[in-house]
C-alpha cells in the first residue's frame, strides 16, 4: 500500500435513530459530532436511519406476500394454466 493516499481507518460509533441503539465498529467515515463511549473515550458518531436493530427483515416484522394468490391472479388475468 502507498503511504498517505488511504483514509484513516479508526473506531467510529454508529447510532441508529429509529431503534435508539449504538454500536462501535471501525470505519473510514468522518463526522464532526462526537460521543463519549462506554469505556470513557470520545469517539466520532455517525447517525444512521436504519440498522439491523430497526430493519424489518432483521427484527422479524417483515411482511410476507401471498405468492400463491399472486400466481392465481396472473393466471386469471392472462388466461394461462
C-alpha positions as CSV (number, residue, x, y, z in Angstrom):
1,X,0.0,0.0,0.0
2,X,1.2,3.5,-0.7
3,X,1.6,5.8,2.2
4,X,-0.6,8.9,2.5
5,X,-3.3,8.0,0.0
6,X,-5.7,6.0,2.1
7,X,-8.2,7.5,4.6
8,X,-7.8,6.8,8.3
9,X,-9.4,3.6,9.5
10,X,-10.4,4.1,13.1
11,X,-13.2,3.3,15.7
12,X,-16.5,5.0,14.9
13,X,-19.8,4.9,16.8
14,X,-22.9,4.3,14.6
15,X,-26.1,5.4,16.2
16,X,-29.4,4.1,14.9
17,X,-32.0,6.9,15.2
18,X,-35.0,4.6,14.8
19,X,-34.1,2.0,17.4
20,X,-32.1,4.2,19.8
21,X,-29.1,1.8,19.8
22,X,-25.5,2.5,19.2
23,X,-22.6,0.2,18.2
24,X,-18.9,0.7,17.9
25,X,-17.0,-0.5,14.8
26,X,-14.2,0.6,12.6
27,X,-14.7,2.8,9.6
28,X,-13.2,5.4,7.3
29,X,-16.2,7.7,7.7
30,X,-15.6,11.1,9.4
31,X,-18.0,13.1,11.5
32,X,-17.9,16.5,13.2
33,X,-20.1,15.2,16.1
34,X,-18.6,13.1,18.9
35,X,-20.0,11.0,21.8
36,X,-18.4,9.6,24.9
37,X,-18.4,5.8,24.5
38,X,-19.0,3.3,27.3
39,X,-15.2,3.0,28.1
40,X,-15.0,6.8,28.6
41,X,-13.2,7.6,25.3
42,X,-14.5,10.3,22.9
43,X,-15.4,8.8,19.5
44,X,-16.9,10.3,16.3
45,X,-20.5,9.4,15.9
46,X,-22.4,8.8,12.6
47,X,-26.2,8.8,12.7
48,X,-28.0,6.2,10.5
49,X,-31.7,5.8,9.8
50,X,-31.7,2.0,9.7
51,X,-29.5,-0.8,11.0
52,X,-30.0,-4.4,11.9
53,X,-31.6,-3.2,15.1
54,X,-34.5,-1.5,13.3
55,X,-34.7,-3.1,9.8
56,X,-37.9,-5.1,9.4
57,X,-36.1,-8.1,7.9
58,X,-33.7,-8.4,10.8
59,X,-36.3,-7.7,13.5
60,X,-38.9,-10.2,12.2
61,X,-41.5,-7.5,11.3
62,X,-41.2,-8.1,7.6
63,X,-44.4,-8.8,5.6
64,X,-44.7,-12.0,3.6
65,X,-46.5,-11.7,0.4
66,X,-49.1,-14.3,-0.6
67,X,-47.3,-15.8,-3.6
68,X,-50.0,-18.4,-4.3
69,X,-52.6,-15.6,-4.6
70,X,-50.4,-13.6,-6.9
71,X,-49.8,-16.6,-9.2
72,X,-53.6,-17.2,-9.5
73,X,-54.2,-13.6,-10.2
74,X,-51.7,-13.7,-13.0
75,X,-53.3,-16.8,-14.5
76,X,-56.8,-15.2,-14.3
77,X,-55.6,-12.1,-15.9
78,X,-53.6,-13.6,-18.8
79,X,-55.6,-16.9,-19.2
80,X,-52.7,-19.2,-18.7
81,X,-52.7,-22.5,-16.8
